[in-house]
Amino acid sequence: TADGQALLLAGTFGGGLAWLEKDRPGAVWEVLSSQDHPDLPSNVILCITEDVQGRLYLATPRGLVRTLPPWRGGTWRMEVFTEADGLSSRVCSRSNLGISAEGILRVGTRGGMAWLDLAHEPEPPVLAAPILETFLAAGKPVWDAGFLNLPFRGQPLVAEFALPHFLN
């Protein structure tokens, strides 16, 4: 961890990712599961590895997960890699996940081996801000020329947005 604590990580067959701060007196196992983090695609964690940036890679039967854990300054935001990202199958294999000395992430899947050069990852796309199109209070428009006028409290509000990234 950032404060020098040693961690023991364990992938489970149904309970998610578990970790223990080995050097902390009275430490108890903590767990990351889909019950607390719905973007985790599976609570079956077949294999775990970590890159030089401190990101964890979790091989699951429903895709390869990349996340930055809180002890590395992250928030458990998940990136899930599947066939749409180049894996030959989303079903990862046990004991077939690792990073070479050259920084190549290798993952075995039911459909074969896949790899990613971590030194040459594409930048994630920058998404444009959502555009407020409609704002209704009690079914009536309250958005006029950039001003919001809410004359009454306790009325149902409806906001409709456009996502420019998906308009094209």
Secondary structure, DSSP 8 states (H G I E B T S, - for coil): -TTS--EEEEE-BSS-EEEEETTSTT---EEE-TTT-TTS--SB--EEEE-TTS-EEEEETTEEEEE--GGGT----EEEE-GGGT-S-S-EEEEEEEE-TTSEEEEEETTEEEEEEGGG----------EEEEEEETTEE-EETTEE---SSS--EEEEEE-GGGT-
